[in-house]
Amino acid sequence: MTGLYAVRVAARLRRELQTEVDLVRGRYGLFQVTVDDEAVIDGGSAAFLGVLPSGAKIVAAVRARLNR
């Protein structure tokens, strides 16, 4: 599920922010979004259980980081 969700979020970031997105496979239960090597979203231990941040929250965090 996490992999499919990551693909969907990446597509949303490309579409809404017109930005380049790279997907990097991590270990099981890892969900992290980075911009210029800085984590803007870290799923933490909840990601291991499949509880992931919403797409809207991810887009907002990336947008805020890009606008800095």
C-alpha positions as CSV (number, residue, x, y, z in Angstrom):
1,M,0.0,0.0,0.0
2,T,2.7,2.5,0.9
3,G,4.4,2.1,-2.5
4,L,1.1,2.7,-4.4
5,Y,0.3,5.7,-2.2
6,A,3.8,7.1,-2.8
7,V,3.2,6.8,-6.6
8,R,-0.1,8.6,-6.3
9,V,1.4,11.4,-4.1
10,A,4.3,11.8,-6.5
11,A,1.9,12.2,-9.4
12,R,-0.1,14.8,-7.4
13,L,3.0,16.8,-6.6
14,R,4.0,16.8,-10.3
15,R,0.5,17.9,-11.3
16,E,-0.2,20.5,-8.6
17,L,3.3,22.0,-8.2
18,Q,4.8,21.3,-11.6
19,T,8.0,19.9,-9.9
20,E,10.3,17.0,-10.5
21,V,9.8,14.1,-8.2
22,D,12.0,11.1,-7.5
23,L,10.7,8.0,-5.8
24,V,13.3,6.2,-3.7
25,R,12.4,2.8,-2.3
26,G,13.1,2.7,1.5
27,R,12.8,-0.1,4.0
28,Y,9.4,-1.4,5.0
29,G,7.3,1.1,7.0
30,L,9.4,4.1,5.9
31,F,7.5,7.1,4.4
32,Q,9.4,10.3,4.1
33,V,9.1,13.3,1.7
34,T,12.3,15.4,1.3
35,V,13.0,18.6,-0.6
36,D,16.7,19.4,-1.2
37,D,17.7,16.6,1.3
38,E,15.5,18.1,4.0
39,A,12.6,16.1,5.4
40,V,9.4,18.0,5.1
41,I,7.2,14.9,6.0
42,D,8.2,12.0,8.1
43,G,5.6,9.3,8.6
44,G,7.4,8.0,11.6
45,S,6.3,4.9,13.4
46,A,2.7,5.4,12.2
47,A,3.8,4.7,8.7
48,F,4.9,1.2,9.8
49,L,1.2,0.6,10.6
50,G,0.0,2.1,7.3
51,V,-1.1,5.4,8.7
52,L,0.2,8.0,6.3
53,P,-0.1,11.8,6.0
54,S,-2.9,13.0,3.7
55,G,-2.0,14.1,0.2
56,A,-3.2,17.6,1.0
57,K,-0.8,17.8,4.0
58,I,2.1,16.6,1.8
59,V,1.4,19.0,-1.0
60,A,1.2,21.9,1.5
61,A,4.5,21.0,3.2
62,V,6.3,20.7,-0.1
63,R,4.8,24.0,-1.3
64,A,5.8,25.8,1.9
65,R,9.4,24.4,1.6
66,L,9.7,25.4,-2.1
67,N,8.5,28.9,-1.3
68,R,11.1,29.5,1.3
